[in-house]
Amino acid sequence: MPDARIAVCVATLRRPEGLRTLLAALARRRFDENPGASAEILVVDNDPLGCAEAVCAAFTGVVYAVEPRRGIPQARNRGLALARERGATHVAFVDDDEEPAEDWLDKLLSAAVSWRADVVQGRVVPRFTCEPAPWILAESLFERVTGETGDVLPFAATNATLAALEVFDAVGGFEESWALTGGTDTLLFAKAARAGFRIIWCDEAVVREDVGADRANLGWLCRRALRVGVTQSRVKRALAEESGLDRRQAASGLKLAVGALRRALPGASSPHSRPMCLRMAAMGVGMALGALGFDYAEYASR
């Protein structure tokens, strides 16, 4: 793909400083390994007031659009539509609280070529803006699951990823009915894997993600674990096209939650491991709730 035309889609909502840092990093992008490739930055502002317009105007060549319908999948689908309009062959996704390395896109594209992949997931490295608790560092809770370059994945996320546009032509866009719950990237790329598209890991494509005190705490980690559990069950149900209750999944989630809570009791585990048990219990509860058809609107407060 020496002449790949990449549309870098950024969905943003009221994070001007993070967006500014991201756009400055993307402006430094290099294609040393793929000199014929090009990239265009598409920013979709999910704020109807367009608060990100001034930030984008300070950077040359950034395409700016407002998506007034609230929701991450709505903003991402608007980015996909813009990518098609502008003749992109590939779409890359990155979040507005991240800073990619200069060769991030170059490494993603090289991996796609070398491994004949349709989707390539890069590595996200946390950058703490506060001093996290020792147990957070010990358990690497903000480190994403990693692997060796070329490892095949069952799905991908949209925070450091490159995908051929034909993937979206085949499986559609992000599920807009999940606007405030999250998990639409997991669902979409799981569908892509089932449709025969190849998803791989690229360890050399690095993005740094800011983690502040608002997230580096037990409360946020348990809420996120609850949502992840809900998402796991909802995705399984969606892929299986099931209706009604999934009692086995609900039972598995409750069993996980009860076991984790028992280990969290005083004397049953060390103080260091107790937060991990509570986080695991939250995930089990989420799995049960998702299996029973409940949602968790993690992004309702944004």
BELVENRA-V658482 format. One line per field, one symbol per residue. phi: phi as a letter, one per 20 degrees, with the letter a starting at -180 (. if undefined). psi: psi as a letter, one per 30 degrees, with the letter a starting at -180 (. if undefined). burial: I if it has 16 or more other C-alpha atoms within 10 Angstrom, else O. A space follows every 10 residues. Layout:
phi->???
psi->???
burial->???
This chain:
phi->.fdgdedeec ecblcfffff fffffffefc cfecfefbbc edddeeegem feffffffdf needbddfff qfffffffff ffffgemfec cddbeecccf ffdgffffff ffffdldecc eeeddfcfeb effgffffel fdefgdaego gedeabddda cdbffffffe dneefffegd emnffgffff ffffeofedc ecfeedcddf cdffdebfgf fffffffffg fgfffgfffe lecnedffff ffffffffff fffefgnebf gfefgfffff ffffffffff fenedcefdf ef
psi->hfgkjkjjkj kljhieeeee eeeeeffgkk iefiffllkk kjkjkgjffh ffeeeeffkk gkkklkjfkk keeeeeeeee eeeeeggkfl kkkklggljl legeeeeeee eeeeghlfkk klkkkkjkgl jlkefeeegh fgklklakkf kklflllhfh kkkkffeeee faakjffheg flgfeeeefe eeeffgkkkl kjffjkkkkk jafffileee eeeeeeeeee eeeeeeeeef hllakieeee eeeeeeeeee eeffkkffll fefeeeeeee eeeeeeeeee fgglljiegf f.
burial->OOOIIIIIII IIIOOIOIII OIIOOIIOII IOOIOOIIII IIIIIIIOOI IIIOOIOOOO OIIIIIIOOI IIIIIIIIII OIIOOOOIII IIIIIIIIII IIIIIIIIII IIOOIOIIII IIIIIIOIOO OOOOOIOOOO OIOOOOOOII OIIOIIIIII IIIIIOIIOO IOIIIIOIII IIIIIIIIII IIIOOOIIII IIIIIIIIII IOOOOIOOOO IIIIIIIIII IIIIIIIOOO OOOOOIOOII IOIIIIIIOI IOIIOOOOOO OOOIIIIIII IIIIIIIIII IIIOIIOOOO OO
